[in-house]
Amino acid sequence: MKKKLLAVLLVASMATSIVACGNKGQKPSSSNNGDGNTTAEATKINTDTTTLKVLLGSEPDYLDPTLNSSTDGAALALNSFVGLYTLDENNNCVPALADGEPEISEDGLHYTFKLIESKWSNGEELTANDFVYSWNRAVAPETAADYSYMFAPIATNEDGTLKVEATDDYTLEVELNAPCAYFYDLLAFPTFLPVYQPDVEAANPDGTAPGAWAQNPGFVCNGAFTLTEWKHNESMVYTKNPNFYRADDVSLEKLEFMLSDDDTAIYAAYNNGDLDFVDQKIPSDEIESLKGNPEFHVLDSLGTYYVGFNVNSDIFDGLTPEQAAKMRQALSLLIDRQWIVDTVEPTEKTPADTFIPDGMADGNGGVFEAADAGYYDATTTGAGNVEEAVKLLEDCGYSFTDKGDGTYDISPALEVTYLTNPSTTHEGVAALIQQDWGKVGIQVKVETEDWNVFLEDRKAGKFDIAREGWIADFNDPINMLEMWVSYGGNNDMQLGKNPTPQAPDWTEYDELIQEIYVETDYAKRAELMHKAEDMLMSTYAVVPVYYYNHIYLQKSNVEGVYATTNMNIYFMYAKKTAN
């Protein structure tokens, strides 16, 4: 499909990072002389110190923090809403609207939070009842929040509502099912942010459009900035909220977001001084010249880029669940992961041999994945595995004709559709996979969809195979395992959803996740999570490709922007100088 990829692929990795703050002072960019050395070449800066010009992505899917499940949407939510806790520049969970640390019962099940006095952007008081409403809205079936399962640690009443109570305007009582080591992380997560009940209900009188209230500028929020202008598919303007609880610490008057997927245009805008901060979207043929440039940042993260298979897809018709898994295993073996990270993502990413990323904690004082814990050797998958892949596919009823050049024709003919969104990085990965699978005669049709449509089609299971990525919402493996419960809104692979004969039985997995939730022996809990990952990986519905890192560009006259390991990006305390 594409003969030369390096010159055309652009890096757009959806990733996370550790803390990253810029430094004052003009700093040069670099250009490559072709000999590996670089020469300084200054980029233009924007001297409007009141406004930060940012590129996070294209048109956001949701601005309602309860409904959002994308990384760019999370960044928008966290700069326009704030909850009981937040993440600081050192990646620590710290009280925000919570007035200090809560009172916790001896058994670790009852939390009493005192709230500071704060206001919504319209000047109305924000109270503990706003959290009771917002959290119960998040778990209500009619809201259909993808992240509703994240409230599982909180106990429920017989009617399904959460055991959360406002005993007065500034006191919130919360009861858990079991002690939860990552509870504060949840409280800082976008789905746990409060929303303004009158706005939500006025825009959704019949209950069919839960996110309608946040689809136009002017909706009430409580964070550092409010949305004041939105030119769809072009730009958004957020203006400082004087009622933000830390408004005195916010020096910027505006955040201006460019909405685009055009990596070339984005990079040109940055170099021309029309953007101060660009997250992810940098042309790959610029990466080498940018290395060593103080404006270019590459940081570690916790996340996995993977290929996802819809287990109910027609391409598995007539197969047993075991055969369908073998077919997916064969396709996994054919993916040349090392070549992908060396070409499409040339920022020292690591080929992935597990779904849980390297470096993630195990919740028991250790690291979840040992050095030798991989399910395959990710550095050697690709062409050397063709014969093994052929044998697996033969077990699924296919036959092959050896063409004598290391490739095969397959019978009956097999054509699959690979779905992605319009990024040259993602399309570049798709092109390489297309070549890899073509070695055994499989025809791959690559289809691209706009971001919003792409997200909805994956969620609804309207695909055969799709590019996927998951950034850890917090540093615990449960976050990357609970998403696969049959009732989970982020279970794009449709495991346990409207199961077909070729799909695996997912009942045991659902039960295992529930067991993990209530296990208080953290060593046993870690064992159960390993068992859950084993079950997930045995389906080969989730095929890891590489572990993310986070790349971005930030101008030399900007400081105070920080990002966290779950790709939350905070702009509210950023500052700009004129030079």
Buried (B, 14 or more C-beta within 10 A) or exposed (E): EBEEBEEBBBBBBBBBBBBBBBEEEEBBBBBBEEEEEBEEEEBEBBEBBEBBBBBBBBBBBBBBBBBBBBBBBBBBBBBBBBBBBBBBBEBEBEBBBBBEEBEBEEEBBBBEBBBBEBBBBBEBEBBBBBBBBBBBBBBBEEBEBBBBBBBBBBBBEEEEEBBBEBEEBBBBBBBBBBBBBBBBBBBBBBBBBBBBBEBBEEBBEEEEEBBBBBBEBEBBBBBBBBBEEBEEEEBBBBBBBEBBBBEEEBBBBBBBBBBBBBBEBBBEBBBEBBBBBBBBBBBBBBBEBBBEBBBBBBBBBBBBBBBBBBBBBEBBEEBEBEBBBBBBBBBBBBBBBBBBBBBBBBBEBBBBBBBBBBBBBBBBEEEBBEEEBBBBEBBBBBBEBBBEBBEBBBBBEBEBEEEEEEBBEBEEEBEBBBBBBBBBBBBBBBBBBBBBBBBBBBEBEBBBBEBBEBBEBBBEBEBBBBBBBBBBBBBBBBBBBBBBBBEBBBBBBBBBBEBBEBBBEBEEBBEBBBBBBEBEEBEEBBBBBBBBBEBBBEBBBBBBBBBBBBBBBBBBBBBBBBBBBBBBBBBBBBBBBEE
